[in-house]
Amino acid sequence: MRVSIVTGHHVPPDARAYAEAKLRRLEHYAHLEEVSLTVERETALLPEASAEIVLHVRRTRLSARQEAASVREAIDGVIDKADEQVRRHHDRVTDRKGRIRADAEPPRP
């Protein structure tokens, strides 16, 4: 998995390590080829922080965006959204592969 984390100037340095720890959760359901996370913080705007993630999972592109009052809240929100998308994608793929053809032998107990 290739991981790219881009942070702005006003983002605290510990946010990168926090994001990397949270991204490990996404590997549970699918083989991620590439992950790009962008975290920005603008002190003059409300909401202050925003995070955007783009995932590439076997010819499928998933993306999510979250705005929040703090950087950690934005990271948590975007990871939760991406986790839900990866989980739904995983369920669709495994459900499709799990069907038995009409002429196939039934599984043995």
C-alpha positions in Angstrom: 0.0 0.0 0.0 1.4 3.4 -1.0 0.4 6.1 1.4 0.6 9.8 0.7 -0.3 12.2 3.5 -0.3 15.9 2.6 -0.7 18.5 5.4 -0.9 22.2 5.3 1.2 24.8 7.2 -1.1 25.2 10.2 -1.5 21.4 10.8 0.2 20.2 14.0 3.1 17.8 13.5 1.5 14.9 15.5 -1.5 14.9 13.1 0.6 12.9 10.5 1.4 10.1 13.0 -2.3 10.1 14.1 -3.5 9.7 10.5 -1.1 6.9 9.8 -2.3 5.0 12.8 -5.9 5.5 11.7 -5.2 4.4 8.1 -4.1 1.0 9.2 -7.7 0.2 10.1 -8.7 0.4 6.4 -6.4 -2.5 5.4 -8.6 -5.0 7.2 -11.2 -5.4 4.5 -9.4 -4.8 1.2 -6.0 -4.7 -0.4 -5.5 -1.0 -0.9 -3.2 -0.1 -3.7 -2.9 3.6 -3.0 -4.1 6.0 -0.3 -3.9 9.8 -0.5 -4.9 11.8 2.5 -5.0 15.6 2.4 -5.4 17.5 5.7 -5.8 21.3 5.8 -6.4 23.8 8.5 -7.5 27.4 8.1 -7.6 29.5 11.2 -9.7 32.2 9.5 -12.6 29.9 8.4 -15.2 28.0 10.2 -15.1 25.0 10.3 -11.4 25.2 10.8 -10.1 21.8 9.5 -10.9 19.6 6.5 -9.6 16.2 5.4 -10.0 14.4 2.1 -9.1 10.9 1.3 -8.8 9.0 -2.0 -8.5 5.2 -2.0 -7.7 3.0 -5.0 -8.9 -0.6 -4.5 -8.5 -2.9 -7.4 -9.8 -0.7 -10.3 -12.2 1.2 -8.0 -11.7 4.7 -6.7 -13.3 5.6 -3.4 -13.2 9.2 -2.0 -14.5 11.0 1.1 -14.3 14.5 2.5 -15.0 15.8 6.0 -14.9 19.2 7.6 -14.7 19.7 11.4 -13.7 22.1 14.2 -10.4 20.3 14.8 -7.8 18.4 12.7 -8.3 15.2 14.7 -12.1 15.3 14.3 -11.7 15.8 10.5 -9.3 12.8 10.3 -11.6 10.6 12.4 -14.6 11.6 10.3 -13.0 11.0 6.9 -11.5 7.7 8.0 -15.0 6.6 9.3 -16.5 7.5 5.9 -13.8 5.7 4.0 -14.0 2.6 6.3 -17.8 2.4 5.5 -17.1 2.7 1.8 -14.4 0.0 1.9 -16.6 -2.3 3.9 -19.5 -1.9 1.5 -17.2 -2.5 -1.5 -15.8 -5.6 0.2 -19.3 -6.9 0.9 -20.4 -6.3 -2.7 -17.4 -8.1 -4.1 -17.5 -11.1 -1.8 -21.3 -11.4 -2.2 -20.9 -11.6 -6.0 -18.1 -14.2 -5.8 -19.9 -16.3 -3.2 -22.7 -17.4 -5.5 -22.8 -20.9 -6.9 -23.5 -21.6 -10.5 -26.6 -23.6 -11.4 -24.6 -26.6 -12.8 -22.1 -26.6 -9.9 -22.0 -29.3 -7.2 -23.4 -28.2 -3.8 -20.7 -27.6 -1.1 -19.9 -30.6 1.1 -20.7 -30.3 4.8 
